[in-house]
Amino acid sequence: MQFDQAHQLIAAMLWKGLLLSLPVLLVAMVVGLLISVIQVVTQVQDMSLSFVPKLVASVVALIVFGPWMLRTLLSYATNLILSAGQHG
């Protein structure tokens, strides 16, 4: 395997990982921001008030985006294995 091929595989892997984690991270970030605004307005500073909604929203995001994430990951892995078989 040449350096360029390894570099392309690593770059593709990192971008795919970012793409797969983005929906859950964005949902958790938006929920965290909304909870922070609510905490500032109501002046209630409880850690569990911030943690539990983000946890629930992340689980819901995994349930909603999970099939897409799995299809994307399987497609990437299949293409990677097929391309490794062609070069081997």
CNS distance restraints for C-alpha pairs under 8 A (distance, minus, plus):
assign (resid   1 and name CA) (resid   5 and name CA) 6.42 0.50 0.50
assign (resid   1 and name CA) (resid   6 and name CA) 6.77 0.50 0.50
assign (resid   2 and name CA) (resid   6 and name CA) 6.39 0.50 0.50
assign (resid   3 and name CA) (resid   7 and name CA) 6.03 0.50 0.50
assign (resid   4 and name CA) (resid   8 and name CA) 6.13 0.50 0.50
assign (resid   5 and name CA) (resid   9 and name CA) 6.18 0.50 0.50
assign (resid   6 and name CA) (resid  10 and name CA) 6.16 0.50 0.50
assign (resid   7 and name CA) (resid  11 and name CA) 6.08 0.50 0.50
assign (resid   8 and name CA) (resid  12 and name CA) 6.02 0.50 0.50
assign (resid   9 and name CA) (resid  13 and name CA) 6.07 0.50 0.50
assign (resid  10 and name CA) (resid  14 and name CA) 6.18 0.50 0.50
assign (resid  11 and name CA) (resid  15 and name CA) 6.20 0.50 0.50
assign (resid  12 and name CA) (resid  16 and name CA) 6.01 0.50 0.50
assign (resid  13 and name CA) (resid  17 and name CA) 6.10 0.50 0.50
assign (resid  14 and name CA) (resid  18 and name CA) 6.21 0.50 0.50
assign (resid  15 and name CA) (resid  19 and name CA) 6.10 0.50 0.50
assign (resid  16 and name CA) (resid  20 and name CA) 6.07 0.50 0.50
assign (resid  16 and name CA) (resid  73 and name CA) 7.94 0.50 0.50
assign (resid  17 and name CA) (resid  21 and name CA) 6.18 0.50 0.50
assign (resid  18 and name CA) (resid  22 and name CA) 5.93 0.50 0.50
assign (resid  19 and name CA) (resid  23 and name CA) 7.81 0.50 0.50
assign (resid  20 and name CA) (resid  69 and name CA) 5.83 0.50 0.50
assign (resid  20 and name CA) (resid  72 and name CA) 7.84 0.50 0.50
assign (resid  20 and name CA) (resid  73 and name CA) 7.95 0.50 0.50
assign (resid  21 and name CA) (resid  25 and name CA) 6.21 0.50 0.50
assign (resid  22 and name CA) (resid  26 and name CA) 5.91 0.50 0.50
assign (resid  23 and name CA) (resid  27 and name CA) 6.20 0.50 0.50
assign (resid  23 and name CA) (resid  61 and name CA) 7.09 0.50 0.50
assign (resid  23 and name CA) (resid  65 and name CA) 7.24 0.50 0.50
assign (resid  24 and name CA) (resid  28 and name CA) 6.17 0.50 0.50
assign (resid  24 and name CA) (resid  58 and name CA) 5.66 0.50 0.50
assign (resid  24 and name CA) (resid  61 and name CA) 5.58 0.50 0.50
assign (resid  24 and name CA) (resid  62 and name CA) 6.53 0.50 0.50
assign (resid  25 and name CA) (resid  29 and name CA) 6.02 0.50 0.50
assign (resid  25 and name CA) (resid  58 and name CA) 7.73 0.50 0.50
assign (resid  26 and name CA) (resid  30 and name CA) 6.09 0.50 0.50
assign (resid  27 and name CA) (resid  31 and name CA) 6.12 0.50 0.50
assign (resid  27 and name CA) (resid  57 and name CA) 6.67 0.50 0.50
assign (resid  27 and name CA) (resid  58 and name CA) 6.61 0.50 0.50
assign (resid  27 and name CA) (resid  61 and name CA) 6.87 0.50 0.50
assign (resid  28 and name CA) (resid  32 and name CA) 5.93 0.50 0.50
assign (resid  28 and name CA) (resid  54 and name CA) 5.28 0.50 0.50
assign (resid  28 and name CA) (resid  55 and name CA) 7.65 0.50 0.50
assign (resid  28 and name CA) (resid  57 and name CA) 6.38 0.50 0.50
assign (resid  28 and name CA) (resid  58 and name CA) 5.84 0.50 0.50
assign (resid  29 and name CA) (resid  33 and name CA) 6.08 0.50 0.50
assign (resid  30 and name CA) (resid  34 and name CA) 6.21 0.50 0.50
assign (resid  31 and name CA) (resid  35 and name CA) 6.10 0.50 0.50
assign (resid  31 and name CA) (resid  53 and name CA) 7.12 0.50 0.50
assign (resid  31 and name CA) (resid  54 and name CA) 5.94 0.50 0.50
assign (resid  31 and name CA) (resid  57 and name CA) 7.19 0.50 0.50
assign (resid  32 and name CA) (resid  36 and name CA) 6.04 0.50 0.50
assign (resid  32 and name CA) (resid  50 and name CA) 6.56 0.50 0.50
assign (resid  32 and name CA) (resid  53 and name CA) 7.91 0.50 0.50
assign (resid  32 and name CA) (resid  54 and name CA) 6.18 0.50 0.50
assign (resid  33 and name CA) (resid  37 and name CA) 6.26 0.50 0.50
assign (resid  34 and name CA) (resid  38 and name CA) 6.25 0.50 0.50
assign (resid  35 and name CA) (resid  39 and name CA) 6.05 0.50 0.50
assign (resid  35 and name CA) (resid  49 and name CA) 7.66 0.50 0.50
assign (resid  35 and name CA) (resid  50 and name CA) 6.11 0.50 0.50
assign (resid  36 and name CA) (resid  40 and name CA) 6.16 0.50 0.50
assign (resid  36 and name CA) (resid  50 and name CA) 7.36 0.50 0.50
assign (resid  37 and name CA) (resid  41 and name CA) 6.20 0.50 0.50
assign (resid  38 and name CA) (resid  42 and name CA) 6.03 0.50 0.50
assign (resid  39 and name CA) (resid  43 and name CA) 5.28 0.50 0.50
assign (resid  39 and name CA) (resid  44 and name CA) 5.11 0.50 0.50
assign (resid  39 and name CA) (resid  45 and name CA) 6.12 0.50 0.50
assign (resid  40 and name CA) (resid  44 and name CA) 7.17 0.50 0.50
assign (resid  45 and name CA) (resid  49 and name CA) 7.87 0.50 0.50
assign (resid  46 and name CA) (resid  50 and name CA) 7.07 0.50 0.50
assign (resid  47 and name CA) (resid  51 and name CA) 6.26 0.50 0.50
assign (resid  48 and name CA) (resid  52 and name CA) 5.78 0.50 0.50
assign (resid  49 and name CA) (resid  53 and name CA) 6.96 0.50 0.50
assign (resid  50 and name CA) (resid  54 and name CA) 6.64 0.50 0.50
assign (resid  51 and name CA) (resid  55 and name CA) 6.14 0.50 0.50
assign (resid  52 and name CA) (resid  56 and name CA) 6.16 0.50 0.50
assign (resid  53 and name CA) (resid  57 and name CA) 5.95 0.50 0.50
assign (resid  54 and name CA) (resid  58 and name CA) 5.99 0.50 0.50
assign (resid  55 and name CA) (resid  59 and name CA) 6.28 0.50 0.50
assign (resid  56 and name CA) (resid  60 and name CA) 6.21 0.50 0.50
assign (resid  57 and name CA) (resid  61 and name CA) 6.03 0.50 0.50
assign (resid  58 and name CA) (resid  62 and name CA) 6.13 0.50 0.50
assign (resid  59 and name CA) (resid  63 and name CA) 6.24 0.50 0.50
assign (resid  60 and name CA) (resid  64 and name CA) 6.11 0.50 0.50
assign (resid  61 and name CA) (resid  65 and name CA) 5.74 0.50 0.50
assign (resid  61 and name CA) (resid  66 and name CA) 7.59 0.50 0.50
assign (resid  62 and name CA) (resid  66 and name CA) 4.94 0.50 0.50
assign (resid  63 and name CA) (resid  67 and name CA) 7.72 0.50 0.50
assign (resid  65 and name CA) (resid  69 and name CA) 6.08 0.50 0.50
assign (resid  66 and name CA) (resid  70 and name CA) 6.03 0.50 0.50
assign (resid  67 and name CA) (resid  71 and name CA) 6.13 0.50 0.50
assign (resid  68 and name CA) (resid  72 and name CA) 6.08 0.50 0.50
assign (resid  69 and name CA) (resid  73 and name CA) 6.09 0.50 0.50
assign (resid  70 and name CA) (resid  74 and name CA) 5.99 0.50 0.50
assign (resid  71 and name CA) (resid  75 and name CA) 6.01 0.50 0.50
assign (resid  72 and name CA) (resid  76 and name CA) 6.19 0.50 0.50
assign (resid  73 and name CA) (resid  77 and name CA) 6.10 0.50 0.50
assign (resid  74 and name CA) (resid  78 and name CA) 5.94 0.50 0.50
assign (resid  75 and name CA) (resid  79 and name CA) 6.14 0.50 0.50
assign (resid  76 and name CA) (resid  80 and name CA) 6.07 0.50 0.50
assign (resid  77 and name CA) (resid  81 and name CA) 6.09 0.50 0.50
assign (resid  78 and name CA) (resid  82 and name CA) 6.07 0.50 0.50
assign (resid  79 and name CA) (resid  83 and name CA) 5.98 0.50 0.50
assign (resid  80 and name CA) (resid  84 and name CA) 6.09 0.50 0.50
assign (resid  81 and name CA) (resid  85 and name CA) 6.20 0.50 0.50
assign (resid  82 and name CA) (resid  86 and name CA) 6.37 0.50 0.50
assign (resid  83 and name CA) (resid  87 and name CA) 6.35 0.50 0.50
assign (resid  84 and name CA) (resid  88 and name CA) 5.97 0.50 0.50
